[in-house]
Amino acid sequence: MNLMVVAIVASVAGFTASVAAQPLGPEAARTYADFQKLGPHRVFAIAADGKGYLWTGSGGADPAGPVAGALKSCADRSKSACTLYAVNNVVLNGRDWKAAAPPQLAPIGRLRPEP
């Protein structure tokens, strides 16, 4: 019984560490701070050189359009491969955005999420 509890605690600790936010460089951190002020649907992508790029202002039922736009814009501007860092309010840490980021955000006070 004790061994099973230790195994469960160890696996939860490992999962928590794996979803901890990736460190951002100073420039990317400033861009991410601006990103957090924007409305849905919003996407933050990181280029291979560590610079951050954001995309926002697209309507629709889910963030698929902004995800595609962010990755294309990031790749065009940085001339390198890009990875998704966050979609709406969800930091992905390598997870698939479709599984990690809900298509519609929960209401925040009197603010309503865009569908």
Phi and psi in degrees as GROMACS dihedral restraints (atoms count N, CA, C in turn):
[ dihedral_restraints ]
;  ai    aj    ak    al  type     phi  dphi    fc
    3     4     5     6     1   -62.3    20    10
    4     5     6     7     1   -37.5    20    10
    6     7     8     9     1   -64.1    20    10
    7     8     9    10     1   -39.2    20    10
    9    10    11    12     1   -66.6    20    10
   10    11    12    13     1   -40.1    20    10
   12    13    14    15     1   -63.1    20    10
   13    14    15    16     1   -42.9    20    10
   15    16    17    18     1   -62.5    20    10
   16    17    18    19     1   -42.2    20    10
   18    19    20    21     1   -64.2    20    10
   19    20    21    22     1   -41.0    20    10
   21    22    23    24     1   -66.1    20    10
   22    23    24    25     1   -44.9    20    10
   24    25    26    27     1   -62.0    20    10
   25    26    27    28     1   -42.4    20    10
   27    28    29    30     1   -64.3    20    10
   28    29    30    31     1   -40.1    20    10
   30    31    32    33     1   -69.7    20    10
   31    32    33    34     1   -38.1    20    10
   33    34    35    36     1   -65.9    20    10
   34    35    36    37     1   -41.9    20    10
   36    37    38    39     1   -62.5    20    10
   37    38    39    40     1   -40.9    20    10
   39    40    41    42     1   -65.4    20    10
   40    41    42    43     1   -40.0    20    10
   42    43    44    45     1   -64.3    20    10
   43    44    45    46     1   -44.3    20    10
   45    46    47    48     1   -60.4    20    10
   46    47    48    49     1   -42.1    20    10
   48    49    50    51     1   -66.1    20    10
   49    50    51    52     1   -35.1    20    10
   51    52    53    54     1   -72.9    20    10
   52    53    54    55     1   -23.8    20    10
   54    55    56    57     1   -99.7    20    10
   55    56    57    58     1     7.8    20    10
   57    58    59    60     1   -66.1    20    10
   58    59    60    61     1   147.9    20    10
   60    61    62    63     1   -62.2    20    10
   61    62    63    64     1   139.0    20    10
   63    64    65    66     1   -68.7    20    10
   64    65    66    67     1   143.9    20    10
   66    67    68    69     1   -71.2    20    10
   67    68    69    70     1   139.6    20    10
   69    70    71    72     1  -107.6    20    10
   70    71    72    73     1   145.0    20    10
   72    73    74    75     1   -69.9    20    10
   73    74    75    76     1   170.2    20    10
   75    76    77    78     1   -59.1    20    10
   76    77    78    79     1   -42.9    20    10
   78    79    80    81     1   -68.2    20    10
   79    80    81    82     1   -43.7    20    10
   81    82    83    84     1   -65.6    20    10
   82    83    84    85     1   -35.5    20    10
   84    85    86    87     1   -64.9    20    10
   85    86    87    88     1   -38.7    20    10
   87    88    89    90     1   -65.7    20    10
   88    89    90    91     1   -42.2    20    10
   90    91    92    93     1   -65.0    20    10
   91    92    93    94     1   -39.1    20    10
   93    94    95    96     1   -65.9    20    10
   94    95    96    97     1   -35.6    20    10
   96    97    98    99     1   -62.4    20    10
   97    98    99   100     1   -39.7    20    10
   99   100   101   102     1   -66.6    20    10
  100   101   102   103     1   -40.0    20    10
  102   103   104   105     1   -58.1    20    10
  103   104   105   106     1   -39.8    20    10
  105   106   107   108     1   -67.0    20    10
  106   107   108   109     1   -16.8    20    10
  108   109   110   111     1   -87.2    20    10
  109   110   111   112     1    -8.4    20    10
  111   112   113   114     1   -89.2    20    10
  112   113   114   115     1   158.8    20    10
  114   115   116   117     1   -86.2    20    10
  115   116   117   118     1   170.5    20    10
  117   118   119   120     1   -73.7    20    10
  118   119   120   121     1   159.8    20    10
  120   121   122   123     1   -82.5    20    10
  121   122   123   124     1   133.7    20    10
  123   124   125   126     1  -135.0    20    10
  124   125   126   127     1   149.1    20    10
  126   127   128   129     1  -138.9    20    10
  127   128   129   130     1   138.9    20    10
  129   130   131   132     1  -120.9    20    10
  130   131   132   133     1   123.1    20    10
  132   133   134   135     1  -118.9    20    10
  133   134   135   136     1   151.6    20    10
  135   136   137   138     1  -119.1    20    10
  136   137   138   139     1   130.7    20    10
  138   139   140   141     1   -81.8    20    10
  139   140   141   142     1   167.6    20    10
  141   142   143   144     1   -60.9    20    10
  142   143   144   145     1   -27.9    20    10
  144   145   146   147     1   -83.1    20    10
  145   146   147   148     1     0.2    20    10
  147   148   149   150     1    94.0    20    10
  148   149   150   151     1    -4.7    20    10
  150   151   152   153     1   -75.8    20    10
  151   152   153   154     1   147.6    20    10
  153   154   155   156     1  -103.3    20    10
  154   155   156   157     1   143.3    20    10
  156   157   158   159     1  -131.3    20    10
  157   158   159   160     1   140.2    20    10
  159   160   161   162     1  -121.6    20    10
  160   161   162   163     1   158.3    20    10
  162   163   164   165     1  -142.4    20    10
  163   164   165   166     1   133.3    20    10
  165   166   167   168     1  -153.8    20    10
  166   167   168   169     1   174.8    20    10
  168   169   170   171     1    89.8    20    10
  169   170   171   172     1    11.9    20    10
  171   172   173   174     1  -100.8    20    10
  172   173   174   175     1   132.2    20    10
  174   175   176   177     1   -85.8    20    10
  175   176   177   178     1  -172.1    20    10
  177   178   179   180     1   122.3    20    10
  178   179   180   181     1   170.8    20    10
  180   181   182   183     1   -75.0    20    10
  181   182   183   184     1   -26.6    20    10
  183   184   185   186     1  -144.4    20    10
  184   185   186   187     1   170.1    20    10
  186   187   188   189     1   -84.2    20    10
  187   188   189   190     1    20.8    20    10
  189   190   191   192     1   -60.9    20    10
  190   191   192   193     1   -42.6    20    10
  192   193   194   195     1   -62.7    20    10
  193   194   195   196     1   -50.4    20    10
  195   196   197   198     1   -61.8    20    10
  196   197   198   199     1   -34.3    20    10
  198   199   200   201     1   -62.8    20    10
  199   200   201   202     1   -48.0    20    10
  201   202   203   204     1   -62.8    20    10
  202   203   204   205     1   -42.9    20    10
  204   205   206   207     1   -63.8    20    10
  205   206   207   208     1   -41.6    20    10
  207   208   209   210     1   -65.2    20    10
  208   209   210   211     1   -45.6    20    10
  210   211   212   213     1   -64.9    20    10
  211   212   213   214     1   -40.3    20    10
  213   214   215   216     1   -67.1    20    10
  214   215   216   217     1   -46.9    20    10
  216   217   218   219     1   -61.6    20    10
  217   218   219   220     1   -44.4    20    10
  219   220   221   222     1   -61.5    20    10
  220   221   222   223     1   -46.5    20    10
  222   223   224   225     1   -65.2    20    10
  223   224   225   226     1   -40.4    20    10
  225   226   227   228     1   -65.3    20    10
  226   227   228   229     1   -42.3    20    10
  228   229   230   231     1   -78.1    20    10
  229   230   231   232     1   -35.9    20    10
  231   232   233   234     1   -93.8    20    10
  232   233   234   235     1   -14.5    20    10
  234   235   236   237     1    59.0    20    10
  235   236   237   238     1    33.4    20    10
  237   238   239   240     1  -149.6    20    10
  238   239   240   241     1   172.1    20    10
  240   241   242   243     1   -70.8    20    10
  241   242   243   244     1   146.8    20    10
  243   244   245   246     1  -125.1    20    10
  244   245   246   247     1   153.6    20    10
  246   247   248   249     1  -125.4    20    10
  247   248   249   250     1   151.5    20    10
  249   250   251   252     1   -76.7    20    10
  250   251   252   253     1   133.9    20    10
  252   253   254   255     1  -102.0    20    10
  253   254   255   256     1   -44.4    20    10
  255   256   257   258     1  -149.5    20    10
  256   257   258   259     1   146.8    20    10
  258   259   260   261     1  -127.0    20    10
  259   260   261   262     1   122.7    20    10
  261   262   263   264     1    54.1    20    10
  262   263   264   265     1  -117.7    20    10
  264   265   266   267     1  -101.7    20    10
  265   266   267   268     1    13.4    20    10
  267   268   269   270     1  -111.4    20    10
  268   269   270   271     1   117.9    20    10
  270   271   272   273     1   -80.5    20    10
  271   272   273   274     1   124.9    20    10
  273   274   275   276     1   -85.2    20    10
  274   275   276   277     1   -40.4    20    10
  276   277   278   279     1    51.6    20    10
  277   278   279   280     1    47.9    20    10
  279   280   281   282     1    86.1    20    10
  280   281   282   283     1    -8.0    20    10
  282   283   284   285     1   -74.9    20    10
  283   284   285   286     1   156.2    20    10
  285   286   287   288     1   -66.7    20    10
  286   287   288   289     1   128.9    20    10
  288   289   290   291     1   -64.6    20    10
  289   290   291   292     1   -32.1    20    10
  291   292   293   294     1   -65.2    20    10
  292   293   294   295     1   -33.6    20    10
  294   295   296   297     1   -83.4    20    10
  295   296   297   298     1   -31.4    20    10
  297   298   299   300     1   -90.7    20    10
  298   299   300   301     1   -34.3    20    10
  300   301   302   303     1  -105.7    20    10
  301   302   303   304     1   117.9    20    10
  303   304   305   306     1   -65.5    20    10
  304   305   306   307     1   146.8    20    10
  306   307   308   309     1   -65.3    20    10
  307   308   309   310     1   -27.5    20    10
  309   310   311   312     1  -128.6    20    10
  310   311   312   313     1   132.7    20    10
  312   313   314   315     1   -80.1    20    10
  313   314   315   316     1   151.9    20    10
  315   316   317   318     1   -69.8    20    10
  316   317   318   319     1   149.0    20    10
  318   319   320   321     1   -61.1    20    10
  319   320   321   322     1   144.7    20    10
  321   322   323   324     1  -119.9    20    10
  322   323   324   325     1    97.0    20    10
  324   325   326   327     1    61.0    20    10
  325   326   327   328     1  -130.0    20    10
  327   328   329   330     1   -86.7    20    10
  328   329   330   331     1    -6.7    20    10
  330   331   332   333     1   -75.7    20    10
  331   332   333   334     1   143.9    20    10
  333   334   335   336     1  -119.5    20    10
  334   335   336   337     1   137.3    20    10
  336   337   338   339     1   -69.9    20    10
  337   338   339   340     1   152.3    20    10
  339   340   341   342     1   -79.5    20    10
  340   341   342   343     1   138.3    20    10
